[in-house]
Amino acid sequence: MALSVMIYHLTSWNLYHPGASTLLGRLGIYAVSIFFILSGLSIAVAYSHFINDLKSSIAFYIRRIFRIWPLLWLCIFAVILLYILERKEVPSLKIYC
């Protein structure tokens, strides 16, 4: 599923944007849902023996947050830095609705 999502994005960024009526378009749309279901299921199976009560589930979520957030913020700052270096201006933080 991850491979089909990757191929969909690669195709839509470089070649053309496949519509929802094509096979690649359907894989791009539905593979994301299946990928999330499978990844959630695999995490549930892998940690089912470690999460037994409220205390262990809170510890699990705290560990997940501290595992994911540092890399997230590192990537955000790297993208902002690359934007500044390339365009010689600070990106606008205006939110478009």
ABEGO torsion letter per residue (X at the ends): XAAAAAAAAAAAAAABBBBAABAAAAAAAAAAAAAAAAAAAAAAAAAAAABABAAAAAAAAAAAAAAAAAAAAAAAAAAAAAAAAAAGBBBBABBBX
